[in-house]
Amino acid sequence: MSQSLGPMSGREQPSRDSVAGMDRLSALNHPLASNLVTLLRDTTTAPPQFETAIHEVTRCLLWKATQEEPVDNIDVSTFSGSSLSGTRFSRRIAAFVILRAGLSMAPPVRTLIPEAPIYQVGIKRDESILEPQLYYSNLPTSFTNIDHLMILDPMLATGGSARMALQLVRTVFTGDVSFLGLIGAPLGVATLLETDPNLRVYLASLDERLDSNGYIVPGLGDAGDRVFGTN
């Protein structure tokens, strides 16, 4: 009896080395980030610890993604009684979370950039053909007060869901867009960067490839199931 082939069968994938050097891809290169990703990959990590690790990795990604954000000088009162010059972001930042796993990346945004609105989009992948299906979006009709929009999703596999989210964004927004994810496959990264010449991608880890079913290798399992304990 012939063995059934997965939906990735016959589909070419770029090598990790060819994608790793792309100009608009930034991967975290820090021992703490590596430790956290290792915790995420461990099958014995319980949902509460898994979610906490996602929060901490997302903090690292936010630091990286905002490293070149312009700032304004402001004066603040200090406990010594004097006034001191400080800074705040010049531009308004917003987040766009891909449900459901992307919800786990939202709390650090609320903590570090409390003024940032957080929008949601519901996209699920048809596992039989690896194509995205939109089921919910609360994007506004325009982003007149936003300058930098961050798309959040832990996993970047084929890039289908992230590309759909990006295309939705581009119907109403022409400013800077970044994608922040925990791990990504070379195919997903290449797909996303080719979709928009101005997009930047920030990952904790660029993994090796996708298997025949379209799952990231080595990966970390289904992030949504592991966060919510439904696996």
Secondary structure, 3 states (H helix, E strand, C coil): CCCCCCCCCCCCCCCHHHHHCCCCEEECCCHHHHHHHHHHHCCCCCHHHHHHHHHHHHHHHHHHHCCCCCEEEEEEECCCCCEEEEEEECCCEEEEEEECHHHHHHHHHHHHCCCCCEEEEEEEEECCCCEEEEEEECCCCCCCCCCEEEEECCEECCCHHHHHHHHHHHCCCCCEEEEEEEEECHHHHHHHHHHCCCCEEEEEEECCEECCCCCEECCCCCHHHHHHCCC
